[in-house]
């Protein structure tokens, strides 16, 4: 299947200060200083919440009822954020976030002053996008990834008639205590790889930032090629080798794993349970915050039926290209169809 490469684009560069080349690459998992103000982790839109890491005894850790109950809040938040943007309903949009929630600039990862300023600059329909249609929702207990589009993204460019009508996006909303802690956008980049200037100018970046987009897209493509090859080999050790020694796999539906060996052990249990499991990457994302992808897992259930599970994941990698943090989100309906519960149907 042809893969669609995408990159992360900051919607907030015009709101931030100090976004030049000298800024440090800010990890969402650490405290940063923005305009001389220390911002705690809870305000950073952290890609996942470290609430203790437990290694499961099997692939599955939740009964079906718990999965159904756990997806209501993240699904609602993801949908309401999209509706708030599309309907220019600032009250609905802002009600989904903690008061100290922030948007993270994914190309030069820094924080914007506030979610209110982000909405004021870009959130109303007709500012950045004419509309923000929502397609798919991926969830776990600690967050939501939604896929959709920003229609009208290229409309202000001189050659708009020759460009797509909009750009697809992946929106990441980590959740704590029933509200989102931040917002990160990742944007389609199959077009941007050959037209980088057109892809960054609408959001306020100088055209020179197009070089970063090209480089980040190439790095993501290389990373996902290695991941696909390890999956094709069904080799838990090869998959584990993609992770740093102290990496964490954040997965609310199958429990978290911390460390290269526990992660490899989880994949060994997965392949034991589903020896025919295959992964097909359908969309790629890239940027300063690290790679991302949407993909399909095909397998045979314990009852002998073929099924396909839809998954979306974002990664943070170190300078050596190894995974330090992985955040996994699922289409909950396909999780249950494939029997990924302690009491499968």
Long-range contacts (C-beta under 8 A, 24 or more apart in sequence): 1-280, 1-282, 3-224, 3-281, 3-282, 3-283, 3-284, 4-168, 4-188, 4-190, 4-282, 4-283, 4-284, 5-189, 5-190, 5-193, 5-217, 5-220, 5-221, 5-284, 5-286, 6-168, 6-170, 6-186, 6-187, 6-188, 6-189, 6-190, 6-217, 6-283, 6-284, 6-285, 6-286, 6-292, 7-186, 7-187, 7-188, 7-189, 7-192, 7-199, 7-213, 7-216, 7-217, 7-220, 7-285, 7-286, 7-287, 8-106, 8-107, 8-184, 8-185, 8-186, 8-187, 8-216, 8-285, 8-286, 8-287, 8-288, 8-289, 8-292, 9-106, 9-107, 9-185, 9-186, 9-187, 9-199, 9-200, 9-203, 9-205, 9-213, 9-287, 10-105, 10-106, 10-107, 10-108, 10-185, 10-203, 10-205, 11-103, 11-118, 11-122, 11-128, 11-185, 11-203, 12-103, 12-105, 12-112, 12-118, 12-121, 12-122, 13-105, 13-107, 13-108, 13-203, 13-204, 13-205, 14-121, 14-203, 14-204, 15-112, 15-113, 15-117, 15-118, 15-121, 16-105, 16-110, 16-111, 16-112, 16-113, 18-110, 19-105, 19-108, 19-110, 20-108, 23-108, 23-110, 25-108, 25-109, 25-288, 26-104, 26-109, 26-110, 26-111, 27-109, 27-316, 28-104, 28-109, 28-182, 28-184, 28-289, 28-316, 29-316, 29-325, 32-110, 32-111, 34-110, 34-111, 34-113, 35-113, 39-100, 39-102, 39-111, 40-100, 42-98, 42-100, 42-176, 42-181, 43-98, 43-100, 43-101, 43-102, 43-111, 43-181, 43-182, 44-102, 44-104, 44-111, 44-181, 44-182, 45-101, 45-102, 45-103, 45-104, 45-172, 45-173, 45-174, 45-180, 45-181, 45-182, 45-183, 45-184, 46-174, 46-181, 46-182, 47-172, 47-174, 47-184, 47-250, 47-289, 47-314, 47-316, 47-325, 47-327, 48-142, 48-143, 48-174, 48-248, 48-250, 48-325, 48-327, 49-142, 49-143, 49-174, 49-175, 49-176, 49-181, 49-250, 50-248, 50-250, 51-142, 52-256, 53-248, 53-256, 53-257, 53-258, 54-255, 54-256, 55-255, 55-257, 55-258, 55-262, 55-265, 55-266, 56-254, 56-255, 56-257, 56-266, 56-269, 58-269, 58-273, 59-254, 59-266, 59-269, 59-270, 59-273, 59-340, 60-254, 60-340, 60-341, 60-342, 60-344, 61-253, 61-254, 61-255, 61-342, 62-253, 62-341, 62-342, 63-341, 63-342, 63-343, 64-336, 64-341, 64-343, 64-344, 64-345, 67-253, 67-332, 67-335, 67-336, 67-341, 68-332, 68-336, 70-139, 70-140, 70-141, 70-252, 71-139, 71-332, 73-175, 73-178, 74-137, 74-139, 74-140, 74-141, 74-142, 74-143, 74-144, 74-173, 74-175, 75-137, 75-139, 75-144, 77-144, 77-173, 77-175, 77-179, 77-180, 78-134, 78-137, 78-139, 78-144, 78-145, 78-146, 78-171, 78-173, 79-134, 79-137, 79-146, 81-146, 81-171, 81-173, 81-180, 81-183, 82-132, 82-133, 82-134, 82-146, 82-148, 82-171, 83-134, 84-119, 84-123, 85-123, 85-125, 85-129, 85-132, 86-125, 86-131, 86-132, 86-133, 86-134, 87-125, 88-123, 88-124, 88-125, 88-126, 90-119, 90-120, 90-123, 90-124, 93-119, 93-123, 94-119, 96-173, 96-179, 96-180, 97-179, 97-180, 97-181, 97-182, 97-183, 98-176, 98-177, 98-179, 98-180, 98-181, 101-179, 101-180, 101-181, 101-182, 101-183, 102-182, 102-183, 103-182, 103-183, 103-184, 104-182, 104-183, 104-184, 104-289, 105-288, 106-184, 106-185, 106-186, 106-287, 106-288, 106-289, 107-200, 107-205, 107-209, 107-212, 107-213, 107-216, 107-287, 107-288, 108-288, 109-288, 109-289, 115-183, 118-183, 126-152, 128-153, 128-202, 128-203, 129-153, 129-166, 130-155, 136-294, 136-310, 136-312, 136-331, 137-331, 138-294, 138-310, 138-311, 138-312, 138-329, 138-330, 138-331, 139-329, 139-330, 139-332, 140-251, 140-252, 140-253, 140-328, 140-329, 140-330, 141-252, 141-253, 142-174, 142-175, 142-176, 142-250, 142-252, 143-172, 143-173, 143-174, 143-175, 143-180, 143-327, 143-329, 144-172, 144-173, 144-175, 144-329, 145-170, 145-171, 145-172, 145-173, 145-312, 145-314, 145-329, 146-170, 146-171, 146-173, 147-171, 147-283, 147-294, 147-312, 150-187, 153-202, 154-198, 154-202, 156-202, 157-198, 157-201, 157-202, 159-198, 163-191, 163-195, 163-198, 164-191, 167-191, 167-199, 168-283, 170-283, 170-285, 170-292, 170-294, 170-312, 170-314, 172-314, 172-327, 174-327, 184-289, 184-314, 186-285, 186-286, 186-287, 186-289, 186-292, 186-314, 187-285, 188-283, 189-213, 189-217, 189-284, 189-285, 189-286, 192-217, 193-217, 212-288, 213-287, 216-286, 216-287, 216-288, 217-286, 219-286, 219-291, 219-321, 220-284, 220-285, 220-286, 220-287, 220-291, 220-292, 221-284, 221-286, 222-321, 223-291, 223-315, 223-317, 223-321, 224-281, 224-284, 224-291, 224-293, 227-281, 228-279, 228-281, 231-278, 231-279, 232-278, 234-271, 234-275, 234-277, 236-264, 236-265, 236-267, 236-268, 236-271, 237-264, 239-263, 239-264, 239-267, 240-264, 240-267, 242-322, 242-323, 243-322, 243-323, 243-324, 243-326, 244-318, 244-320, 244-322, 244-323, 244-324, 246-324, 247-322, 247-323, 247-324, 247-325, 247-326, 248-324, 248-325, 248-326, 249-326, 249-328, 250-325, 250-326, 250-327, 250-328, 251-326, 251-328, 253-328, 253-330, 253-335, 253-340, 254-328, 254-340, 273-302, 274-299, 274-300, 276-300, 285-314, 289-314, 289-316, 290-314, 290-315, 290-316, 290-317, 291-315, 291-317, 297-338, 299-338, 301-338, 301-339, 301-344, 302-339, 302-344, 303-339, 303-344, 307-334, 307-337, 307-338, 307-339, 308-334, 308-338, 309-334, 309-335, 309-337, 309-338, 309-340, 310-334
